[in-house]
Amino acid sequence: MPQPTGDELTAVRDRRAALREKYLRPIDERPASTARGVHHAAFICKDVEQTIRFYQDFLGFPLVELVENRDYAGSSHFFFDIGHDNLLGFFDFPGHDHPDFRETIGALQHMAISVSGEQFDVAKAKFDEAGIEYLGPDRGADDSLYFRDPNGLGLELYHEKLGAFEGTQLLPDAGR
């Protein structure tokens, strides 16, 4: 995908600066969120067992439920524990011919999951040993591993505390 350059890049950067000035409040002036957190994010998978093996056996996210989807007979709905009372959910839709993942408007570009420094190193070694392709740590993102799951879902293992980004505290109670 071509990146903007020249005047187009300047205009994009100026627009971002204007939006920051207009909408971004200092941390001590922001109201509390009306949400309690992400209960779960749900994605479509190609193969239930392959997805379970990847998330539970490879990444270490325990499978906590596997039931029939209440909205589609025969479809499985299952969840993994990704820490701090957050769940990662998947559905399969037997009989549907879904296209492969495409990076487009409305699609998930990637989901960043916070991990400890120790787990980051373990994951990187496992990826290397298994021959799974990833990006990072590179490009100035020393604390990130970007990869795709067996379904094409973009993930990032991010060695950063929850509520912080690149060492900057974004949330008042960051540091978990």
C-alpha positions, 0 to 999 in steps of 0.5 A, spaced: 500 500 500 503 506 497 504 511 503 503 518 502 508 523 501 510 530 499 504 535 500 499 529 501 503 527 507 504 534 510 496 535 510 495 528 513 500 530 519 496 537 519 490 534 520 492 529 525 495 535 529 488 539 529 484 532 531 489 532 537 488 539 539 481 539 538 479 532 542 485 529 546 484 532 553 490 531 558 490 525 562 487 529 569 482 532 565 479 526 562 472 523 564 472 516 566 470 511 561 462 509 561 465 502 559 468 496 564 472 493 558 472 488 553 468 482 554 470 479 548 472 480 541 469 475 536 472 473 530 471 467 524 475 461 524 477 456 518 478 450 523 476 450 530 481 445 532 487 448 529 485 455 532 484 451 539 491 448 538 494 455 536 491 459 541 491 454 547 497 450 546 502 454 542 500 461 545 498 459 552 491 462 552 487 457 555 480 455 552 475 456 557 468 455 553 466 451 547 459 451 545 454 451 539 453 458 537 446 461 539 445 464 532 447 459 527 445 451 528 452 447 527 456 453 528 461 453 534 462 459 539 469 458 543 473 463 548 480 463 550 482 467 556 487 472 554 488 475 561 485 481 566 478 478 565 478 479 557 476 473 552 478 472 545 472 469 542 471 465 535 466 462 531 466 457 525 460 457 520 460 450 517 457 450 510 459 457 509 465 459 504 468 465 507 473 469 503 480 469 506 482 475 511 483 482 507 485 488 510 480 493 508 475 498 512 472 495 517 476 489 518 481 488 524 488 491 522 491 487 528 489 486 535 495 487 540 495 483 547 500 485 552 505 480 555 510 480 560 518 481 558 519 473 559 513 471 555 515 475 549 522 472 549 518 465 550 514 467 544 519 469 540 523 463 541 517 459 539 516 462 533 523 461 531 523 454 532 516 453 529 518 457 523 512 462 524 513 468 520 513 475 524 515 482 524 519 485 530 522 486 534 524 491 529 523 498 525 523 501 532 518 497 535 523 493 540 517 490 544 512 488 538 511 481 535 506 482 529 504 475 526 498 472 523 494 466 526 491 460 522 485 464 520 489 470 517 487 474 524 493 480 525 496 479 532 501 483 536 504 480 542 506 487 545 511 487 551 508 493 554 503 494 560 496 495 559 494 502 559 500 505 556 503 506 549 511 506 548 512 508 555 507 513 555 501 512 561 495 513 557 490 511 562 490 513 570 490 506 573 496 504 567 501 499 570 497 493 571 
